[in-house]
Amino acid sequence: MSQIASEFGVHVNQLRLWREIALGNWPHAFEPQGQALEKMRSEYENTIEELYAQVGRLTTELTWLKKKDRQLRP
C-alpha cells in the first residue's frame, strides 16, 4: 500500500478508505439498475408515442390548410 501511495502521491489512509468502500460495494457493483432503467425506458416510449401523435396531428392540419388554401385561391 505504501508503495502505491508514494507512486501516485496519495496518503496510505486514503487508499485504505477507498479499498474499504470498493470492497463494501463490490457485491452491488455489477447489478443492473433495473428500476431506474425500466423507468427511463417507459418515459422514452411515452415520449416517442406523444411525438408520433403530434406529427400525425400536424400532418393532418397541414394537409387541411393546403386544401383550404387551394379552395380560396382562384
LOVOTOR-481048 format. One line per field, with one value per residue: residue number from 1; residue in three letters; x, y, z of N, C-alpha, C in turn. Coordinates in steps of 0.2 Angstrom, whole numbers. Layout:
REM residues N
i: (NUM ...)
aa: (ala ...)
n.u: (X ...)
n.v: (Y ...)
n.w: (Z ...)
ca.u: (X ...)
ca.v: (Y ...)
ca.w: (Z ...)
c.u: (X ...)
c.v: (Y ...)
c.w: (Z ...)
***
This chain:
REM residues 74
i: (1 2 3 4 5 6 7 8 9 10 11 12 13 14 15 16 17 18 19 20 21 22 23 24 25 26 27 28 29 30 31 32 33 34 35 36 37 38 39 40 41 42 43 44 45 46 47 48 49 50 51 52 53 54 55 56 57 58 59 60 61 62 63 64 65 66 67 68 69 70 71 72 73 74)
aa: (met ser gln ile ala ser glu phe gly val his val asn gln leu arg leu trp arg glu ile ala leu gly asn trp pro his ala phe glu pro gln gly gln ala leu glu lys met arg ser glu tyr glu asn thr ile glu glu leu tyr ala gln val gly arg leu thr thr glu leu thr trp leu lys lys lys asp arg gln leu arg pro)
n.u: (4 10 19 11 4 15 19 8 6 -3 -11 -8 -19 -29 -30 -33 -46 -52 -51 -59 -71 -73 -73 -83 -94 -93 -102 -113 -109 -110 -123 -138 -146 -161 -174 -173 -168 -179 -189 -184 -184 -198 -202 -196 -202 -215 -213 -210 -222 -230 -224 -225 -239 -241 -235 -243 -255 -251 -247 -260 -266 -259 -261 -275 -275 -268 -277 -288 -282 -280 -293 -297 -290 -291)
n.v: (-6 6 8 10 21 31 31 36 48 49 48 35 31 36 28 16 19 20 7 0 5 1 -13 -15 -11 -20 -32 -26 -19 -23 -26 -24 -9 -10 -4 9 10 4 13 24 19 17 31 35 28 33 46 45 40 51 60 55 55 69 73 66 74 87 84 81 93 102 97 99 113 116 112 120 132 131 130 143 151 158)
n.w: (0 4 -6 -17 -13 -12 -25 -33 -26 -15 1 12 21 14 3 9 14 2 -3 7 4 -9 -8 0 -8 -18 -21 -26 -37 -50 -52 -62 -65 -63 -60 -62 -75 -81 -79 -86 -99 -100 -100 -111 -121 -120 -123 -137 -142 -140 -148 -161 -161 -161 -173 -182 -180 -184 -197 -202 -200 -208 -221 -222 -221 -233 -242 -240 -243 -257 -261 -258 -266 -282)
ca.u: (0 14 22 6 3 20 19 3 5 -9 -9 -10 -25 -34 -30 -36 -53 -55 -52 -64 -78 -74 -74 -90 -99 -92 -107 -118 -106 -112 -131 -142 -151 -167 -180 -171 -168 -186 -192 -181 -187 -205 -203 -194 -208 -221 -211 -210 -229 -233 -221 -229 -246 -241 -233 -249 -260 -248 -248 -267 -268 -255 -265 -281 -273 -266 -283 -292 -278 -281 -300 -298 -286 -294)
ca.v: (0 12 9 13 28 35 31 41 54 48 46 27 31 37 21 11 20 18 0 -2 7 -3 -20 -15 -10 -24 -36 -22 -15 -26 -27 -20 -4 -12 0 16 8 2 20 28 15 19 38 36 25 38 52 43 40 58 64 52 58 76 73 65 80 92 82 82 101 105 94 103 120 117 111 126 137 130 132 151 155 157)
ca.w: (0 4 -12 -22 -11 -14 -33 -35 -22 -11 8 13 24 9 -1 14 14 -5 -3 11 1 -15 -6 3 -13 -24 -22 -30 -42 -57 -53 -66 -62 -66 -59 -65 -82 -84 -79 -92 -105 -101 -101 -118 -126 -119 -127 -144 -144 -140 -154 -166 -161 -163 -180 -186 -179 -188 -204 -204 -200 -214 -227 -222 -223 -240 -246 -239 -247 -264 -262 -258 -272 -289)
c.u: (4 17 18 5 8 21 14 2 -1 -7 -12 -17 -31 -35 -34 -44 -56 -56 -58 -71 -79 -76 -81 -96 -98 -98 -113 -116 -109 -119 -134 -146 -158 -173 -179 -171 -175 -190 -190 -184 -194 -206 -201 -199 -214 -219 -212 -217 -232 -230 -224 -236 -246 -239 -239 -254 -257 -248 -255 -269 -265 -259 -271 -280 -271 -272 -287 -288 -280 -289 -301 -295 -290 -290)
c.v: (6 14 12 20 33 36 36 47 54 46 38 27 32 31 16 12 19 11 -3 -1 3 -10 -20 -14 -15 -29 -32 -18 -17 -28 -22 -15 -4 -7 7 15 7 9 24 25 17 26 39 34 30 44 51 43 47 61 61 55 65 77 71 71 85 91 83 89 104 103 98 110 121 116 117 132 137 131 140 154 153 154)
c.w: (0 -2 -17 -20 -13 -22 -35 -31 -18 -4 8 16 19 4 3 14 7 -6 1 7 -5 -13 -3 -2 -19 -25 -27 -36 -49 -57 -58 -62 -64 -65 -62 -72 -85 -84 -85 -98 -106 -103 -109 -123 -126 -123 -134 -146 -144 -146 -160 -167 -164 -171 -184 -186 -184 -195 -207 -205 -206 -220 -227 -224 -230 -244 -246 -243 -255 -266 -262 -264 -278 -294)
***
